[in-house]
């Protein structure tokens, strides 16, 4: 994936940077949808 979520060592900081966001902004946007970064990462790795 372009965002790097499929990498075993993917970090929220790295993903936020790829999106042009700060870590906190990405966290807030995920929270608005009821999603945590760890849950999103796990769902991508399972596929």
C-alpha positions, 0 to 999 in steps of 0.5 A: 500500500502507498501509505505503508500500512501493510509494512510490519513496522508501519508507524502512525508518524510515518503514515501521517507524514505520507498523508501530509498530516501531523500525528495528532491530526491523523489520530483525531480524524480516526477518532471521528470515525471510531477507528484506532490506528492499531485496529486499522493496521491490523485489518490491513495486515490480516488481508 
